[in-house]
Amino acid sequence: MYANARLRGANVTVTANPEYGVFCNGSVKVSGLVATDNGEEGLVATRALLTDSTLTGNDAAGEGVDLRATSRPVLVNTTCGRSGRIPSDTGESWGVCTGDAPSPPPRPERAQITSNRRVAAGRRSAWTARCVEGDGVSAAKNSTKPPVKRERSSRLPTLDSKLEVW
């Protein structure tokens, strides 16, 4: 089945074709697509939204890809063997089918600034106040004496608004 722009449908079955099951130069939105045992991919599209569908056993002579798309396909209650990206020369999958390689882990979110680090007035080095059980604030890091209480300077940034002014 070939579509030049977009394809919308329900209960579509394409089985045992010598070439593609569904080839679309646009977006595909189908409920109940069954594409099995086709000579090439079961579905090739720029974008795909499939619900209640099955794509298996396609492209047996090639890479065994059942679904190939330009952007990540959206699959709802759908079974497929392998997916692939367009262009196909990268060999990467979308990670949406059962036989796909695991998709890369998501990028870690930027850490929130939770430090209570502050630059002491008149000094270039930084000190860190730490809370301990019992009496509240311990001595400055790498020091045996607590930091000297100083007036707050508008020139010095404070990363933690809960830190008391020393």
C-alpha positions in Angstrom: 0.0 0.0 0.0 1.5 3.4 -1.0 0.4 6.8 0.2 1.9 10.0 -1.1 0.9 12.4 1.7 -0.7 10.9 4.8 -2.6 7.8 5.7 -5.5 7.5 8.1 -7.4 4.3 8.6 -8.7 1.5 10.8 -8.5 -2.3 10.5 -5.9 -2.4 7.7 -4.2 -5.7 6.9 -1.2 -6.0 4.6 0.3 -9.5 4.5 2.9 -11.4 2.3 3.6 -8.5 -0.1 6.9 -8.8 -2.1 7.7 -5.2 -1.1 6.6 -2.9 1.6 3.4 -3.4 3.6 2.7 0.3 4.0 4.9 3.0 2.5 3.9 6.6 3.2 5.7 9.9 2.4 3.9 11.5 5.3 2.3 10.7 8.6 0.4 7.5 9.4 -2.4 7.2 11.9 -3.9 3.8 11.9 -5.9 1.7 14.4 -5.7 -2.0 14.0 -2.9 -2.3 11.4 -1.7 -5.9 10.8 1.5 -6.0 8.7 3.1 -9.4 8.7 5.5 -11.3 6.4 6.1 -8.6 3.9 9.3 -8.6 1.7 10.4 -5.2 3.0 9.4 -3.2 6.1 5.9 -3.5 7.3 5.5 0.3 7.7 7.7 3.1 6.4 6.6 6.7 7.2 7.9 10.0 8.4 5.7 9.9 11.5 3.5 7.1 12.8 0.8 6.7 15.4 -0.4 3.1 15.7 -3.0 1.7 18.1 -4.0 -1.9 18.6 -1.6 -3.1 15.8 0.8 -5.9 15.0 3.9 -5.6 12.8 6.0 -8.8 12.8 8.1 -11.0 10.4 8.7 -8.3 7.9 11.9 -7.6 5.9 13.2 -11.2 6.3 15.8 -10.8 3.6 17.2 -7.5 5.0 17.7 -6.3 8.6 14.4 -7.7 9.8 12.9 -4.2 10.5 9.1 -4.1 10.9 8.8 -0.3 11.3 11.0 2.5 10.0 10.3 6.2 10.6 11.9 9.6 10.5 10.7 10.6 13.9 10.0 8.4 17.0 6.8 6.4 16.4 4.0 6.5 19.0 2.8 2.9 19.6 -0.3 2.2 21.8 -1.0 -1.4 22.5 1.1 -2.4 19.5 3.5 -5.3 19.0 6.5 -5.0 16.6 9.7 -6.9 16.2 12.3 -4.2 15.3 12.2 -0.6 14.4 14.6 1.5 12.4 15.4 5.2 11.8 15.3 7.0 8.5 18.0 7.4 7.1 18.7 3.7 7.5 22.5 3.9 7.1 22.9 4.7 10.8 21.6 1.3 11.9 19.9 2.8 15.0 16.5 1.8 16.3 13.9 3.8 18.0 13.8 1.5 21.0 10.0 1.0 20.7 9.8 -2.6 19.5 10.6 -5.8 21.4 13.7 -6.7 19.4 15.3 -3.2 19.5 18.5 -2.5 21.3 17.9 -0.6 24.5 17.5 3.1 23.8 20.2 5.3 25.3 19.5 6.5 28.8 17.9 9.9 29.0 20.1 12.9 29.7 20.3 13.6 33.4 18.5 16.7 34.5 20.6 19.6 35.7 21.2 19.3 39.4 19.5 21.8 41.6 21.9 24.0 43.5 21.6 22.6 47.0 25.0 23.7 48.3 25.2 25.9 51.3 28.6 27.2 50.1 29.4 30.9 50.3 32.4 33.1 49.8 33.5 34.7 53.1 33.8 38.5 53.1 37.3 39.7 52.4 38.6 36.2 51.5 39.1 34.5 48.2 38.6 31.0 49.6 35.2 29.5 50.2 34.0 27.8 53.4 31.1 25.4 53.9 28.9 25.3 57.0 27.6 21.9 57.9 24.8 20.9 60.3 25.6 18.4 62.9 23.3 16.7 65.5 22.9 18.7 68.6 24.3 22.2 68.6 23.5 23.3 65.0 26.4 24.4 62.8 29.8 22.8 62.9 33.2 24.4 62.3 34.1 25.5 58.8 35.4 22.9 56.4 39.2 22.3 56.9 39.2 24.5 59.9 39.1 23.9 63.7 37.5 27.3 64.4 34.1 28.5 63.3 34.1 31.3 60.8 34.0 34.8 62.1 30.6 36.5 62.0 30.8 39.2 59.3 28.5 41.8 58.0 26.7 40.8 54.9 28.2 42.3 51.8 26.0 43.0 48.7 29.0 42.1 46.5 29.1 38.5 47.6 26.6 36.0 46.2 24.9 33.6 48.5 23.9 30.3 47.0 21.7 29.2 49.8 19.2 31.7 51.2 18.7 29.6 54.3 22.4 30.0 55.3 22.8 32.4 58.2 25.0 35.4 57.8 28.2 34.8 59.7 
